[in-house]
Amino acid sequence: MTHPWPRNRVHESPRPKSGVVTIVVGAESVILDGWLKASVLSPSATQIWSRFDGHTTFEAIIDDLSAEFQADRETVGGATGFRAG
């Protein structure tokens, strides 16, 4: 299930909240939020998460993933839920 982001958010630069730890295991990642929650990310979700650095915008993430996977922006935007602007 995708969670569409409003188009005006594609210029925001996401980053993990303070205290979140990422452990890379092969092509996947485990995200630890203190002692409260652990999440396992698939290889494709890991590709997205690794770009959440507080500087790269959602729009730039869409561009990077489009180039890396040779897919059009609309497809990548729809798959990530970020909606290409």
MARKEKE-571031 format. One line per 5 residues: number of its first residue (from 1); their letters; for each residue x, y, z of N, C-alpha, C. Coordinates in pm, 1 decimal, always signed. Example, Ala and Ser with C-alpha at 12.3 -4.5 7.8 and 13.67 -1.06 7.14 Angstrom:
2
1> AS> +1319.0:-569.0:+780.0:+1230.0:-450.0:+780.0:+1320.0:-330.0:+780.0; +1285.0:-225.0:+708.0:+1367.0:-106.0:+714.0:+1290.0:+3.0:+787.0;
END
This chain:
85
1> MTHPW> +85.2:-116.5:+0.0:+0.0:+0.0:+0.0:+90.0:+123.1:+0.0; +59.3:+217.0:-89.8:+136.4:+340.3:-91.3:+62.1:+447.6:-14.2; +137.1:+538.9:+40.3:+82.1:+652.4:+112.8:+123.6:+777.2:+37.8; +37.0:+828.1:-52.0:+77.1:+942.1:-133.8:+110.6:+1064.7:-49.9; +221.0:+1125.2:-83.2:+263.7:+1248.7:-18.3:+206.4:+1363.9:-97.8;
6> PRNRV> +165.3:+1469.4:-32.8:+120.8:+1587.5:-107.3:+234.0:+1637.7:-195.7; +201.3:+1684.4:-314.8:+303.0:+1732.0:-408.8:+393.9:+1838.8:-348.0; +341.7:+1920.0:-257.5:+424.7:+2026.6:-200.0:+531.2:+1973.6:-105.1; +531.7:+1845.5:-74.4:+633.5:+1788.8:+15.4:+753.0:+1732.7:-60.5; +747.5:+1727.8:-195.1:+858.8:+1669.0:-269.7:+986.8:+1750.0:-255.0;
11> HESPR> +977.0:+1873.9:-208.6:+1095.8:+1956.4:-191.0:+1152.4:+1947.5:-49.6; +1089.2:+1869.7:+38.3:+1141.1:+1849.6:+173.5:+1255.4:+1749.0:+170.5; +1343.5:+1757.9:+269.3:+1458.5:+1668.3:+280.9:+1441.8:+1581.1:+404.6; +1398.6:+1456.0:+386.8:+1372.5:+1369.8:+502.3:+1500.4:+1321.1:+569.4; +1489.4:+1292.3:+699.0:+1598.4:+1229.6:+773.2:+1535.6:+1152.1:+888.1;
16> PKSGV> +1603.2:+1045.9:+931.7:+1551.0:+969.6:+1046.0:+1547.1:+1057.7:+1170.4; +1450.7:+1031.7:+1258.1:+1445.3:+1108.8:+1382.2:+1562.2:+1069.9:+1471.9; +1594.9:+1155.9:+1562.2:+1705.2:+1133.5:+1654.1:+1684.4:+1003.2:+1731.6; +1789.5:+926.0:+1746.5:+1782.0:+802.3:+1823.1:+1754.8:+678.2:+1740.3; +1720.2:+695.6:+1612.9:+1695.4:+580.0:+1526.3:+1829.3:+525.0:+1479.0;
21> VTIVV> +1845.8:+394.0:+1489.6:+1968.9:+326.9:+1448.9:+1937.4:+237.5:+1330.0; +2023.2:+242.0:+1228.6:+2007.4:+157.4:+1110.3:+2119.1:+54.4:+1108.4; +2082.3:-72.2:+1095.3:+2179.0:-180.9:+1084.4:+2156.2:-247.0:+949.2; +2257.3:-241.4:+862.1:+2246.6:-301.5:+729.6:+2284.7:-448.7:+739.8; +2196.3:-533.6:+686.2:+2218.1:-678.1:+685.7:+2201.6:-724.0:+541.4;
26> GAESV> +2313.5:-743.7:+472.0:+2306.5:-776.6:+329.6:+2245.8:-660.1:+254.0; +2140.9:-687.8:+175.3:+2073.1:-583.0:+97.6:+1957.1:-521.1:+174.8; +1929.8:-573.4:+294.5:+1819.7:-523.8:+375.8:+1872.9:-442.6:+493.7; +1783.0:-376.2:+563.1:+1820.9:-299.2:+682.2:+1723.7:-327.6:+794.9; +1772.8:-316.4:+916.7:+1688.6:-321.8:+1035.6:+1695.2:-182.7:+1098.0;
31> ILDGW> +1578.3:-125.9:+1121.0:+1568.3:+7.3:+1179.3:+1525.0:-8.9:+1323.8; +1604.3:+42.3:+1416.7:+1573.3:+31.9:+1559.0:+1539.0:+169.7:+1614.2; +1422.8:+178.4:+1675.5:+1377.3:+303.1:+1737.1:+1383.5:+284.1:+1887.9; +1505.9:+293.9:+1940.1:+1524.4:+269.1:+2083.5:+1480.2:+127.4:+2117.0; +1413.1:+111.7:+2229.3:+1361.7:-18.3:+2270.1:+1216.4:-34.6:+2231.8;
36> LKASV> +1161.7:+63.2:+2158.7:+1019.8:+62.4:+2129.2:+981.5:-18.9:+2006.1; +1062.6:-13.8:+1901.6:+1020.6:-73.1:+1776.1:+1140.4:-110.7:+1690.0; +1128.2:-222.1:+1618.9:+1226.7:-262.1:+1518.4:+1150.9:-291.0:+1389.8; +1205.3:-246.6:+1279.0:+1143.9:-269.3:+1148.5:+1248.7:-324.7:+1054.1; +1209.8:-422.4:+973.1:+1298.7:-477.3:+870.9:+1258.2:-416.0:+737.6;
41> LSPSA> +1355.6:-359.7:+667.4:+1329.0:-299.3:+537.8:+1375.5:-391.9:+426.3; +1295.2:-402.5:+323.6:+1331.6:-479.9:+204.9:+1447.6:-410.4:+133.7; +1509.6:-479.2:+37.7:+1617.9:-413.6:-35.7:+1574.7:-282.1:-102.4; +1456.0:-277.8:-159.5:+1412.2:-152.6:-224.4:+1384.4:-44.0:-120.8; +1326.0:-78.8:-7.6:+1302.8:+19.4:+98.2:+1435.4:+68.1:+156.3;
46> TQIWS> +1534.7:-19.9:+163.2:+1667.8:+18.1:+210.1:+1729.5:+121.1:+116.1; +1708.1:+103.7:-15.2:+1758.0:+200.6:-112.8:+1699.8:+339.2:-87.2; +1572.2:+344.8:-53.8:+1506.6:+472.2:-25.8:+1555.4:+528.3:+107.2; +1552.0:+446.4:+212.6:+1590.1:+489.6:+348.3:+1731.2:+546.2:+351.0; +1822.0:+482.9:+275.6:+1962.0:+526.5:+277.2:+1979.6:+667.6:+222.3;
51> RFDGH> +1879.8:+717.9:+152.7:+1886.3:+853.3:+96.4:+1826.0:+958.4:+190.8; +1769.3:+916.3:+302.4:+1711.3:+1010.7:+399.1:+1824.1:+1067.5:+484.5; +1887.4:+1171.4:+433.4:+2004.2:+1227.9:+499.4:+1982.9:+1370.3:+551.1; +1862.9:+1423.6:+535.0:+1835.9:+1559.4:+579.7:+1875.8:+1665.6:+478.8; +1934.4:+1623.8:+366.9:+1977.4:+1717.5:+263.6:+1912.7:+1687.3:+128.1;
56> TTFEA> +1893.3:+1558.7:+98.9:+1838.2:+1517.2:-29.7:+1686.3:+1527.1:-25.4; +1628.2:+1599.0:-120.0:+1482.4:+1615.7:-123.2:+1415.2:+1489.2:-176.2; +1284.4:+1478.0:-148.0:+1208.0:+1366.7:-203.4:+1220.0:+1366.7:-356.5; +1214.0:+1485.6:-416.2:+1223.0:+1496.6:-561.9:+1357.1:+1444.0:-612.6; +1466.2:+1476.2:-543.4:+1598.5:+1426.0:-582.0:+1607.3:+1274.6:-562.1;
61> IIDDL> +1542.8:+1223.3:-458.4:+1540.4:+1078.5:-436.0:+1470.9:+1010.0:-553.1; +1359.3:+1066.8:-598.1:+1288.9:+1011.1:-714.0:+1381.6:+1011.6:-835.7; +1451.4:+1122.9:-858.6:+1543.8:+1131.9:-971.9:+1654.6:+1027.0:-961.4; +1714.5:+1012.9:-842.5:+1822.2:+914.7:-822.1:+1774.2:+772.7:-849.9; +1659.2:+738.0:-793.5:+1606.7:+602.9:-811.8:+1566.4:+577.9:-956.9;
66> SAEFQ> +1511.6:+679.7:-1023.1:+1475.2:+667.1:-1164.7:+1598.7:+635.0:-1248.4; +1707.4:+706.5:-1222.7:+1831.2:+682.6:-1296.7:+1890.5:+545.9:-1262.7; +1893.6:+513.5:-1134.1:+1954.6:+387.3:-1091.1:+1882.6:+264.7:-1146.6; +1749.2:+270.5:-1148.8:+1671.2:+154.6:-1192.3:+1616.1:+170.3:-1334.4; +1658.8:+277.1:-1403.8:+1616.7:+303.4:-1541.3:+1465.4:+296.5:-1555.5;
71> ADRET> +1398.2:+370.7:-1469.1:+1252.0:+376.3:-1467.6:+1209.9:+522.0:-1475.7; +1091.4:+546.3:-1531.9:+1047.1:+685.1:-1541.3:+1006.3:+737.8:-1403.9; +1007.5:+869.6:-1391.0:+979.6:+936.0:-1263.3:+839.7:+904.6:-1211.7; +741.8:+895.9:-1301.0:+604.3:+866.5:-1258.8:+596.7:+729.3:-1191.5; +663.8:+631.3:-1249.6:+663.9:+495.5:-1192.7:+730.1:+494.9:-1056.0;
76> VGGAT> +848.1:+556.6:-1046.7:+920.6:+561.4:-919.1:+842.9:+640.4:-815.9; +789.3:+754.3:-855.6:+709.7:+835.7:-762.3:+589.8:+759.7:-710.4; +522.9:+685.1:-797.3:+408.6:+604.6:-755.8:+448.1:+489.7:-664.6; +561.6:+425.9:-696.0:+607.5:+311.8:-615.8:+653.6:+355.0:-477.3; +712.4:+473.9:-467.4:+761.0:+521.2:-338.0:+653.7:+593.7:-259.3;
81> GFRAG> +549.5:+639.8:-329.0:+445.4:+716.5:-263.2:+480.0:+863.6:-251.6; +591.1:+906.5:-314.2:+634.5:+1045.9:-303.4:+571.8:+1135.2:-408.4; +513.8:+1078.9:-512.7:+454.4:+1155.3:-623.1:+552.3:+1252.7:-685.8; +603.9:+1215.0:-798.1:+694.2:+1305.4:-870.7:+623.4:+1435.9:-900.7; +693.5:+1547.4:-879.8:+632.7:+1679.1:-895.8:+628.9:+1730.2:-1035.9;
END
